Amino acid sequence: MENPSQIQRRDKVNTPEKTKKKYFRRKPSKIQVARVILKLLPFVIRLRKDRREWVKREGKNINEKKYRKNAQRGLRIFIDLGPSYIKLGQWLSTRADILPQPYLEVLSTLQDEVPPAPFSRTRPIIEAELGEIKNIFDEFDISPLNGASLGQVYLATYKAKKVVVKVSRPDIEDIVEKDIAILRAILPIATRFIDPNLRFSAEAMFSQFIETIHEEMDYRIEAANLAAIKQNLKGDKMVIIPNVVLERTTRHVITLEYVPGIKITDIESLDQAGIDRQKLVVRVHHVFFKMLLHHNLFHADPHPGNISVSKTGQIILYDFGMVGRLENETRLKLIRLYLSLLEKDPTRAVNVLIELGSLEPDVNRFVVERALELSIRSLHGTKVDRMEVRALMDLANKTLSKFPFRLPKNLALYMRMTSIVEGIYQHHNVDLRFVRVLSQLLEQEGLIKEAYLEEIKYSINRFAKGIEQSVELAPLMKSYLDTRMTNHDGHKISNNFLGASLFASALFLGTVYFSDHNPNLLYMGFILSAGIFGISLVAAIRKWF
């Protein structure tokens, strides 16, 4: 067995020069660009109109049926245009900063299913990178199990064990590069039809999409992702991740252990197998949030085709082409966010959302905190009026849609992951207390202590910043007091009294600055500053008299 990092080195050595693809680098023809524009333009125009209305009305009193109908048209256009556009549609379904909620819900159903290419076109890809099929596999079934936009899957036997062989679609890199060139050509035109708030970040968002699709086309990256997540979850006996057959894995071919199971959404088969679906849904949430909050690396495409269930109720995960990676700082912020929800503290939650870039610093905090308060009540099992819940969902979508910011790639993938996992829960319609699942996860993984340490660091930094900003007023205050303030005998206030007063003022102003995060510190700061001021005043009076 090789290390995943060795695959890339071996692939470069063994792949014949003639099999290396010459990517599509020339400019697309005007006809090609015009064809795509004519197909996409009606969708973009409708989206622009719907999005403006959605933001203006704050998601209320809109014709949701019309929105869904327009989104369905877009979905069909993406399928018709081919693999790259299917991926584009899936990527857009993660962008709550671009699309209204009904669009997100429709595009999230976009399945990565494309009729497979004939084996006569797939065989040369396998043999160019691994050698003749008869020499590298014991048996090979040329009838594909399924076909996706970027690859297709076959069943084979290797060393007397069943394996799954995923192969890149013929000419997929040429196709993707051509499509990217076309999309790049029409991007300046498309930006004229989107909100000014989004226009400045369109190029950055497009770059994120290109990065994502290129990563998915390289199966060496998928092998490394799988190995890393498998290592992270090795202590969890309720999760099964197939082994990679590294010696039969290259850039365009990945060979995996064959691990069949029941599809996660097949309710009838799960019930027949005696699987407790409530426990299953809880387990799914636990596994995916464990990846997110404990290990930094998470499976970002957990749609029903990528999750199965063993006869004993274990979760089987497939397809690690799309993963999210969070910097440790971002991961800790997410833990703090969830902890604030558990502790029913909307003020802290808003602070973290601003730090994450999900809210603008000048957002109406009162409105957002009120919305989060309703959400927290619902999470903790307190009955909330349906109209309040709907208003909350609309407000959340409006908040993301109205303010211009760049949603980092992996936070978009995080949103995709959580929404798909939520969809699995909705499909099974079981009793799930997310707060309880989250609380157990944070406790079991030792994350509560980590979150509190980060919260303390954050509090100290904010407090120090407030003190620093307050002390900057000291020179002005001193200058004013030196020239204007004297006692009744015409003598200047003593330097000790002035210094103590400045320090007390700085302390009080610093705690006022910090009070939105922790009101208790305001009271403590007031008491300390009043005490210092009082003591210094008594000392000064004694000196004067």
N, C-alpha and C positions, 0 to 999 in steps of 0.2 A: 504494500500500500504506500502511496505517495502522500506528501503533504499538499494541500490545495495550492500553496504558493509555488509548488514545483510544476504544476500543470502548464502555466504560462511559458516557463522556460522550455519545457519539452515540446510544447506545441510549436514554438517558433523554430525549433530545430527540425522537427519531423515533417512539418507541412511543406509539401513541394511548392516551389515558387510559382508554378503554373496554376496552382489552386487558389492562390491569394487573390481576393477580389480587388478589382480596380473600381473604387467607389465612384459614384456619379458626381463629378465635380463641375462639369460644364453647366452653363446657365440653361434653365429650362426654356423651351420654346414659348412664344407668346400664345400659341394655341393651347398648350398644356396649362399655362397659367390662367388663361381665359376660361377654360373648361371648369377648373376648380372654383374660380371666382363666381361663375354663373350658378354653380351648385350651392356654394356657401353663402353668397350674398343675401339671399332671402332670409336665411336663418339668422344671420348677423343683424339684419335690419329689424326683424321681429324681436330678437333678444334685446337690442338697444331700446326699443320702444317699451317692452315689458319691464326691463330693469329700471328705466326712468320712472315708470308708473309705480313699480314696487317700492322704490326709495321714497318717492314723493308721498305715497299713501301709507308708508311705514308697514307695508305688507297687509294692510287692512282693506276690506271692501274691494277686493280685486276679483277678477273673473278667473278663478283657479283652473277651471276647465279649459279655458283658452290657453293659459300658460302651459298646461300639460300637453295640449294638442300641438303647440308650437315646438315644445321640447321633443315630442315624438317625431315630428318632421326632421328635426336636427339629428336625432338618433338614426333615422333611416338614411340620411345623407352621409353620415359617417360610415355606416356599413357599406353603402354603395361605393364610396371613394376608396375603400380598401384598408389594409393593415395599419398603416401609419395613422390614419384618421380614426380608426377604432380606438387606438391607443390615445389619440388626442381627446376623443370623447370621454374615455375612462379617466384621463388626467383632469379634464374640466370638471368631472363629477366630484373632485376633491376641493374645488375652488369656491368656497363660500364667499370669498371676497370678489368674485366675478358674477356668479349666477344667482338668481332668485331661488328660493327654496324648492318650488315645484320643478324647476329645471334640474336641480341637484338630484332630486328623488328619481326622476325619469332616467337621467343619464347614468345613474348608479346601477341601473339594471342592464346596461350595455354589456352583453356577454362576449367574451373573447373566443368566439367559435366561428371558424371559417372552414369551408369544405377542404379536405386535405388534397395536396397535389399527388399525382400518380407516383408510385414507388420508383418507376423508371427514372424520375427526375431527382428523387431523394437519395437513391442508392449511390450515385457518384460522390455525393457530399460525404457520406459515411466512409466510403472506401478511400477517398482522397486523404482523409485524416487518420484513419485507423488501419486501413488495409482491407483485403478482401473479406467480405462478411463471413464466408464459410470458414475462414481461418481465425476469426476473432470472437465468434459466437458459436455455441453448440447448435442452437436453433434460432431462427428469426422469422417471425410471422410478418409477412409483407402487407397485411391488412391493418391499417392504422387504427389505434384505439380511439383517437380523436384528433382533430385539427384545430389549431389556434392561429392567431394572426401572425405570429412570428415563428412558430414551429409546429411540429406534429409528432405524435407519440406512437411508438410501436412496442409490442411485447416480444421478448426474446429469452433465451436461456444462456447463462454464462456460468461455467464451472458447476454445472448441474443445478443451478438455482435460477428461478425466474427473475428477470430484470425488466425494467422499463427503459427504453431508449428514446430520448427526445432529440429531434434533429431540426436544425434550422430549415425554414422554408426555402425552396430554391430561389436564388437571386434576391433574398430578402434584404441584404445590405444595399444592393443597388436600388431596390424599390424604395427603401426608407430614405436613402440619401437623396433620391430624386424628389420624393415627397417633401422632405425638409427644405430642399432648394426652392420648391414651388411655394411652400408656406412662407419662407423668408422673403420671397419676391412680393407676396401679397400682404405681408405684415404692415407696410406703410399705408396701404389702402384700407386695410381692416381697422387700423387705429383711428381712422377718421369717423368711424361709426361707433366708437366706444366712448364712455365717459372720460372727460379730461382727467378725473381722479385716477383712472387706471392707465391712461395713455403713457405716462412717464415710466411706468414699471412694466410695460408690455414686453420690451426686449428681454428684460431679466426673467420674466415668467416663461417666455419662449425658450430661453437657454435652459431653464430647469426641465422643461419638457424634453428637449433634445438629450440632455444628460440622462434622464430616466430611461428613454427608449434605447439608447446606446448600451446602457448597463444591462438591460434585459436581453440584448442580442448576443452577449458574450457569456457562454455557459460556464466558463472558468470562474467568472464572478459569482454566478449562482451557486456553484459548488463550494466556493469559499464562504458565501453567506450561510448556506445550509450547515456547513461544518461548524461555523461559529455559534449559530443558534442551538444546534444539537449539543454542543459543549456546554453552553449556558444552562440548558434545561436537562442536563443528564441526570440530575437528582430527582426529577419529577417523573414518577412511575406511571402517571396517567397520560403522558404524552409520548407518541411514537413519531420519530422522524426517520425516514428511510436513509440507509447508508448510501454514500456515493461510491461507485466503482471508479476510482480515480484513474486507473490505467486504461479505462475505456471512455475517458472524458477529455474533450478538447474545446476549442472555441465554439465549434458548431455542433458538437455532439455531447450530450451528457447521459451517462448510464447510472441508473439508480436501482436499489433493491426494490422488488415488487412487493408492496404492502397493500392489499385490497381492503376495503371496508365499506360501510354503509354511508351513503351521502348524508351530510349533516342535516339536510332539509327533507329527507325521505321519512316523513313521520310514520307512515304505515309500516315500513321495514324496521324502524327503530322500536316501535311498539311491539311488533312480532318478536323481536329479539329480547324483549324484556328490559330495554334500556330506560332508566328513569330520566325523562327528558328535562325535568326541572334541574336535577343535579348536573345534567350534561351542559345546559346553558350556563349555569353557574361556573362550571369547570372551564368552559370556553372563555368567559370573561376573565377568570382568574389567570389563565395561561397568557392571554394576549396583553393584559395589563401588567403582568409580571415581566414579560419581555420589554415592555415600554418603560416601566418605572424602576426596574432593578438592573437591567442589563444594557441599556442604551441602544440595543439593536433589536428591531422588531419586524415581524412579517407584516408587510403593508398591503397585501392583496388577499385577505382571508374570505374571498367569495365562496359560495357553497361548493363550487367545483374543486376547491383547494383544501377542503376539510372533509375528512371521513371519520367514521367511528368504528372501532373494532367491536367484536361480539361481546367483549368484556367491558365496554364502555370507555375505552381509552380513545383519546383524540389523536387522529393521524393527520399530519400536516404535509402538504405537497407544495411544489413550485415556489422557490425562493428567489425568483428573478427580481421582484420588486420588494425591497426592504427599506426601512427607515433607520437612520442613524441620528441620535441626538447627542449633542455635546453634553458633558456632565452638568454644566451650568443650567442648560435648558431642562434636562431631566429633573434636576433638583427643584426648579421653578414649578414644574408640573406636579411634583409631589407636594409642594407647598400649596398649590392651587387646590388639589384634592383634599388636603388636610383642612384647609379653610372651609371647604364645603361640609366636611364631616363635623367641624366644630361650629357650624352655623355662623360664620363670620364673613358676610358679603364684602365688608370694607377691605379685608385682607385679600379676598379673591380679586377684587378690582385692581388692587396694587400689583398683584402678580400678572394679571392680564395685560396691564400697561407695560410691565417689564418684558413680557413675551412679545410685545408688538401687536397683540390682537386688538388693542384699543389705543386710540390716540391719547396722549397725555392731557389734552384739553377737553376730553369727552365729558358729557354731563354725568358726573359721578352719581348724583342723586337718582337719576333715572335708571342707570345701569345697576346700581346697588339694590334698588327696589325690585328690578327684574330678577336679580340673583337671589334676593330674599324669597321670592315666590318659588323659584326653582329649588332652593334649599328646603323649603317647606314640603314640596312635593317629594323630593328625594328621601326625606325622613319620614314619609308616610302620612303627613298631615294633608287632609283633603283640601285641594285647591280647586276653585271654580274653573270649569272648562274654558270659559272666556279668558280668564286670567292666564291659563297655560298657553292658549293660542297666542295671546298678546305677547307673552314672554318669548315664544319661538320666533314670532315676527320681529320682535325687537332685537333679538340676537342676530338674526339674518340682516336686519337693517343696519345694525352697528358695524358688521363686517363689510357691508356693501357701500356704506356712505363715506367712510373715511379712507383717504389714500394711504396705503402702506404696502410694503412688500411682505407677503406671507412666505416665510422661508419654506424651501422645498419639503423638508422633513416634518414641519408642522402641518403642511398640507397632507402629507402621507399619514400623519397621525390622525388627522380628521377623517381621512378615508377609512383607515383601519377601524376607528371607533364607530363610524356610521355603519359599516358593514357588519360588525359584531352586533350592533344594536338591531340591525335588520334580522339577524338570526334569532334574536330574542323575540322580536315581533312575530316572526314566522311561527314559532312554537307556542306563543301565547301562554306562557307559564308564569307562575308567581316568582318574580325576581326582585329582591331588595338590593339594588346596586350599592347602597350605602353600606350594607352589611358585608357584601362581597369585598368592597374596597377596604373597609376597616380591617377585615380578616387578613387581606393581602398585605397591607401596610404593617400590621402587627407581626405576621409570620415571617416576612422578609426583612424585619428589623429596620424598616424605612421611617417609622415615626420619629425615632431618635435623630436620624439623619435630617429629617425635615425640621425638627425643632432647632437643631444646631444652625441650620441655614437661616431659619427665621430670626434667631438671635443675632447672627452676623448681619443680616439685613437691617434689623432694628438698630444695631450699634452704628452701622454706616449712615443710616438716615439721621440718627441723633447727632452724630459727629458733623454731618453736613449742615444740619440746622444750626448747630453751635457756631460753626465756621462762618456761615453767612451772617449770623447775628453779630459776631465779634467784629466783622468788617465795618459795622456802624460805630465802633468805639472811637476811632479818631475824630469822626465828625461830632460825636456827642461830647468828647473831651474839649474840642475846640470851642464848641458852643458854650459849654459850662465855664471854661476858663475866661471867656470874654463877657458873658452875660450874667452868670449866676454868682451872687455874693450873699453873705449873710447880712443881718441887720446892722452890724458894726462896720460893714464895708470890707470885711476880710474874706478872702477866697475860702471856699470849702476845702477842707484838708484833702491832701492827695490820697490818703488812706480811704477816706469816705468816698471820694470820686472813683477810685479803683474798685472798691467793693460794690458801688452802685452799678458800674459798668459790667462787672462780672455777673451780678444778680440779674441785670437786664438781659445780658446775653443768654444766661441760663434759662430765663423765662421764655424769651423769644424762641430759643432752640426747642424747648418742649412744646410750645404752641405749634411750631412748624411740624413737629412729629405727632401731634395729638390725633391726626386723622387715622393713624395706624394703631395707636395704643393710648386710649384716654387716661389710663391709670398713670402714665408717665407725666401727663399734664398736671395732675394733682400733685404728684411728687415734686415736679419742677417748680410749681407755684409755692409749695411749702418751703422748699430749700431757698429759693430766691428771696421770698419774703423774710425768712429767718436771717439770711446774710445781710439784707438791706436793713432790717431792724437792729441787728447787733451793731452794724457800722454807724447807724444813725445815733444810737445811744452813746457810742464812743465819741462821736463828733460833738454831740450836745454837751457832754461832760467837759470836753476840751474847750468849747466856746464859753461855758459858764464856770 
